[in-house]
Every structure is written in C-alpha cells, then in structure tokens.
Amino acid sequence: MKTNVVWRLVLKDWQLQSLLIIISIAAGVIALAALLLRGTTSLVLGSVFFFISMMFCACLLPITSIVNERKKQTLPFLMSLPVSASRYGAAKLLSTFGMFLVPWLTLLVAALYMILVRHVLPNGVIPVMLIVANLPFLGFCFIAGTALVGESEWWGNAAVATVNTSYWLVWYLLVSQVPSISRNWGSPVAVWAPAVVKILVVQFGLILLIPGLTLYLQSRKRNFV
C-alpha cells in the first residue's frame, strides 16, 4: 500500500510539471536550431540560451515541485496518507530528479547531435560542453536538496539566488584556471585532458553525493510537517 502511494506521489508531480518540462525542452531545441545559421551572433545567442533553458528548469522545477507543496498547504494532506517522511522524501527526490533528467538528457543528446552530425561546432567543444551542462545539474541538486531539507520558501529562494549568482564565477574560474579547456575547444577532435576528466569526475561525484546526503538528512527528521 505504501509503495503504491509513493508511486502515486511521483505520478502526481509528473502531471503537474509536464508543461515546465516541455517549455524547457522547446526553448533549448530552438536555441540549438539557431546554431544552424552559422553566424557569430547566432552562435553566441544559441549557446547562451541553450544553457539558460537548462538553468531555467534547474531553478523552477524544485521550487514548483517541492517548495510550493508547503507554501500552498498541500503537504499536511500528503503526510496524512500512509507514507513516512523518509518515503515522501524518496518519492519527491525520485520524481524531481526524473523530471529534470528528461529535459537535461534530451538537450544534451540534441547538442551532441548538432556537433557530431550537423558539425555546427568543432568536436573539441564536447568536453567543455559537458562540463558546462553539468553546472545546471549541480545547481538543480543543490536547490532540490536545500528545498527538501530546509522546508521553507526562504531556503529554496536562497538556494536559487546562490546558484544563479555562482554560474558566472564558476565559468570564469574554469576558463582562467584550466587553460586546457579554452585551448582545445577549437580542436577537430574531443581532447580529454586530465584536468577535464578530473572536473567531470568531481561533478558527477557531487551529483550523486548531494541526493544521498539529502535522503540521509530527511530520514533523520522527527518533526516533518
């Protein structure tokens, strides 16, 4: 019975957030299509809005899916169902991460298609593209974890502000402190420099660590609603 309730909670989230997912994918695809014009302006605008579509989803999805349940007073009703706080947290993470993975993976595959098949950019862009694409994923993990553990709109908004103001700093540090990134992105082949591999390993490690830490902190709660 409890497992059935968990899956119903997951399905509910997917139904409520489907429009946001569609908008994010559509915006990213349109941005990638602009690259086909092959001008400098279209290249810059297309690349920028491609990542903005990812960041848009990374910021809004946790807020609308997690924070709004408490803000709109629907959480007390949900917790009256035969489901524990830990199971609710697991269901919420499962649904929210699954919903984010759909547009993220879709846009990532679309970007690789534009590079490898349509050749709008040299293959040397692939490593840096993966690193930059992971930044919204990390931001999403941080916002979702903070919103779920913090249990308030304030914590969720603080996480969004922190993430959004950190993108430019991280990008600056990558370009200025990791010269292999900017040196190889014009290469006809993808160059997997040791620094690039280390960055990707750290990113994926954090992507796995943050949800695990969130579930642990969620399971330690005694007063949830």
N, C-alpha and C positions, 0 to 999 in steps of 0.2 A: 504493500500500500504506500509506504513512504517513498519507495523508488518511483512509483507511478506519479506521485505528487511532484517529485524533483523534476521529472521529465516534462510534466505539465508547466512547471515554472519556466523551464528552458524554452518550451514552445511558445509560451506567452511572450517572452522577451523578443523572440524572433519575429512574431507577428507585429509587435508594437514598433520595432526598429527597422522593419524592412524598407521603408521609404528612405531613411537615412543611408542605408547601405546602397540602395540603388542610386541615390544622388551622388554619393562619393565615387562610385564606380563610373558613372556617366561623366562626371567632371574630370576624372583622371584620364578617361579614354579620349575626351575632347582635347585635353591638354596634349596628349601624345599625338593625336592626329595633326595638331599644329606643327609638329616637327617635320611633317612631310613637305611643308612649304620650303624647307631648307634654307631659310634666311637667318641672319644673326638675330633679328628681333624675335622671330617665331621660335628659334632655338631657346633663347633666354626665357621668353614668356611660357612656352610649353613646358620646359623643365621646372620652372618655378611653380606653376600652377599644378603640375603633376604631383609634386611633393606637398603642396598646400592641400590638395584633395585628401592625401593620406593624413596630414595633420588635423584637418577638419574632422575626419572620422575619429581619430585618436582622442581628440578633446571632447567631442559631443557625445560619443557613444557611452562612455562611463557615466557622464552626468545624467543623461536621459534615462539610462537603464538602471543605475544604482541610486544616485542621489535623489532623483525625483520620486522614488518609491517612499522614501522617508518624508520628503517635503510635502507630498500630496496625501500623506497619512494612509497609504495603502499597505505599508509594511506591517502594522499591527494585525491587519486582517490576514496577511500571508502567514505570519507567525502563529496564528490561531489554528492553522492547518496542521495535520500530523507530520511535521517536519522539524528537525532540530536546527539550532543556529548554525552548526557546522555543515549540515546538509544544505541549508539555504545558501551559505557562503560558497559551497562547492558548486551548487546549481548556478548561482549568479556568475561565478568566475567562468564556468563552462560555457554558459550562453554568451556572455560578453566577449570572451576571447574567441569563441567560434564565430560570432558576428563580425569581429574585427578582422579575423583571418580571411574571410571571404573577399572583401574589397582589397585587402593588402596583397594577398596572393594573386588575385585577378590582375591588379595593376602591375605587380612585379613581373608576371608572365607576359603581360602586354608590352612592358618596357623591354624585356629581353627579346621579344619578337621584333620590335622596331629596330633593335640594334643588330641582332643576328640575321634576320631575314630581310628587312627593308633597308638596312645599312644607313640609317639616318645619322648614326654616330659611330665612331670607331669602336672596336671591341675593347680597347683599353679603358673605356668608360665603365665597363661592367663591375670591376671591384669597387670603385668609389660609389657607383650607383647602389650597390648592395649595402655598403656602409651607411650611406645617407638614408636609404629606405628603412634601415633598422632603427634609425633615430625616432621616427614616429611610433614604431613598435615599442621601443623602450619607454617613450613618453606615455603611451597608452597603458603599459603595465604599471607605471608609477601612479598615474591618475586613478586607474581602476582599483589598485591596491589601497591607495590612500582613501578613496571614497568609501570603499567597503569597510575598512578598519576604522576610519575616522568617524563614520556615522553622522556626518553633518554636511550641510551645503558649504559651510565655510571652509572645511578641509578640502572638499572637492574643488572649489574655486581657487584655493591657494595652490593646489597641485597643478591646476591648469595654468595659472599665471607663472608658476615656477618653470614648468616645461616649455611654455611658449617663449619665455624670455631667455631660455638656455640654448635654443637651436642655433642662433647666430654665433654664440660664443663657442659652442662645440665645433661648428663648421669652421670658424676662424682658427681654432687650435689644430684641427685636422690639417688644414691647408698649410699653416705656418710651421707646425712642429713635425709633420710627417711628409717630407718632401717627395717620397716615392709616390704619393697619391697624385699630386699635380704633375709630376714628371712623366708618368706613364699613361695618363688618360688619353693621350693622342696616339697611343700605340695601336697598330693594326691587330694586335692580339692582346688578350687579357693577361696582365702581368701580376702574378700573385706574390708580391714582395712579402718578406717575413713580417714587416710592420702591419701590412694589410691583413694578413692571416691572424695575427695577434689581436687586432682590433675586432675582427669578426668573431673570434672565439670568445673574447670578453663580452661582446654584445649578446651573443646567444646564451652565454652563461647567465648574464643578468636577466634575460628574458625568461629563463627557466627558474632562476632564484627568486625573483620578486613574487610570482604567483604562489610558489611554495611557501615563502615567508608569510604571505597574506593568509593562506589557508591555516598556517600554524597559529598566527595571532588571532584569527577568527575562532579557532577551536578552543582557545584559552578564555574566551569571554564567558562571563557568568550572567551579566545583565545586558541583553541584546536590544530589546525594543525601547 
